[in-house]
């Protein structure tokens, strides 16, 4: 895997790459968006706790496919308000500590999710050798 951040364009705003090259023949996992909800159907309070739960759910999905956080090549995240960005970024940066390269990343502010309690949703793409 190779992070792509050309010097001819503006550097990223945070810890991510503008693109990631996935070698030919690698397996790919694309998760659905994960909300901050536990297997016991509880929703942690606050954007940071919800983002951490999103990443825990994602790790479980990746593990089910024989991958883990180190295989993440792209993160897409959605928060319901700019006020939640700092909390999300804190959880994301903690998750990045498990990733040996910078993944590509997208962060959007959205109008809401299926239930008003949800503040954050995260999905990823991961790749590993076949």
C-alpha positions in Angstrom: 0.0 0.0 0.0 1.3 3.5 -0.8 -0.1 6.8 0.5 -0.3 9.5 -2.2 0.2 13.1 -1.3 1.7 15.0 -4.2 3.7 18.1 -3.3 2.0 19.9 -6.2 -1.3 20.3 -4.3 -2.2 21.7 -0.9 -1.2 19.3 1.9 -4.0 17.6 3.8 -5.8 19.5 6.6 -5.1 16.7 9.1 -3.5 13.2 9.4 -4.6 11.6 6.1 -3.3 11.1 2.6 -4.9 12.5 -0.5 -5.0 9.0 -2.0 -3.9 5.5 -1.3 -2.6 3.0 -4.0 -3.8 -0.6 -3.5 -1.6 -3.2 -5.2 -3.2 -5.4 -7.8 -4.7 -8.7 -6.5 -5.3 -7.5 -2.9 -8.6 -8.3 -1.1 -10.8 -5.4 -0.3 -13.4 -4.9 2.5 -15.8 -2.0 2.4 -17.9 -1.5 5.5 -21.3 0.0 5.8 -21.6 3.1 7.8 -21.3 2.3 11.5 -23.2 4.2 14.1 -22.2 4.6 17.7 -24.3 1.8 19.1 -23.3 -1.3 21.0 -24.3 -4.9 20.5 -26.6 -4.5 23.5 -28.4 -1.7 21.7 -27.0 1.1 23.9 -25.9 4.5 22.5 -22.9 6.1 24.3 -23.3 9.7 25.2 -21.4 12.3 23.2 -19.7 12.4 19.9 -16.3 11.1 21.1 -17.8 8.0 22.8 -20.0 7.3 19.7 -17.0 7.7 17.4 -15.0 5.3 19.5 -17.9 2.8 19.3 -18.0 3.3 15.5 -14.3 2.3 15.3 -14.8 -0.7 17.6 -17.7 -1.9 15.3 -15.5 -1.4 12.3 -12.6 -3.3 13.8 -15.0 -6.2 14.5 -16.1 -6.2 10.9 -12.6 -6.1 9.6 -11.5 -8.9 12.0 -14.4 -11.0 10.7 -12.8 -10.7 7.2 -9.3 -11.5 8.4 -8.2 -7.8 8.5 -7.7 -5.1 11.1 -7.2 -1.4 11.5 -3.7 -1.6 9.9 -5.4 -2.5 6.6 -7.6 0.6 6.4 -7.0 2.6 3.3 -10.0 5.1 3.5 -12.2 6.5 6.2 -15.4 8.3 5.5 -17.1 10.0 8.5 -20.2 12.0 9.0 -21.1 14.2 12.0 -24.3 16.1 12.6 -22.7 19.4 13.7 -19.4 21.2 13.4 -19.4 21.1 17.2 -18.8 17.3 17.0 -15.8 17.5 14.7 -13.1 17.9 17.4 -14.5 14.9 19.4 -14.6 12.8 16.2 -11.1 13.8 15.2 -9.8 12.8 18.6 -11.3 9.3 18.3 -10.1 9.1 14.7 -6.5 10.1 15.6 -6.5 7.4 18.3 -7.6 4.9 15.8 -4.9 6.1 13.4 -2.3 5.0 15.9 -3.0 1.4 14.8 -2.5 2.2 11.1 1.1 2.2 9.8 0.3 4.5 6.8 -2.0 7.5 6.3 -5.3 6.5 4.8 -7.4 8.7 2.6 -10.2 10.4 4.5 -13.5 12.3 4.0 -15.4 14.1 6.8 -18.8 15.6 6.1 -21.3 17.5 8.2 -24.8 16.1 7.7 -28.4 17.0 8.7 -28.8 13.8 10.8 -29.3 10.1 11.0 -32.2 7.7 11.5 -32.4 8.5 15.2 -31.6 11.9 16.7 -29.3 10.4 19.3 -26.8 9.4 16.7 -24.1 12.1 16.3 -21.4 10.3 14.2 -21.3 7.6 11.5 -18.1 6.1 10.1 -17.3 3.7 7.3 -14.0 2.4 5.9 -12.4 0.6 3.1 -9.6 -1.8 3.9 -7.2 -3.8 1.7 -4.8 -6.7 2.4 -2.8 -9.2 0.3 -4.8 -12.0 -1.1 
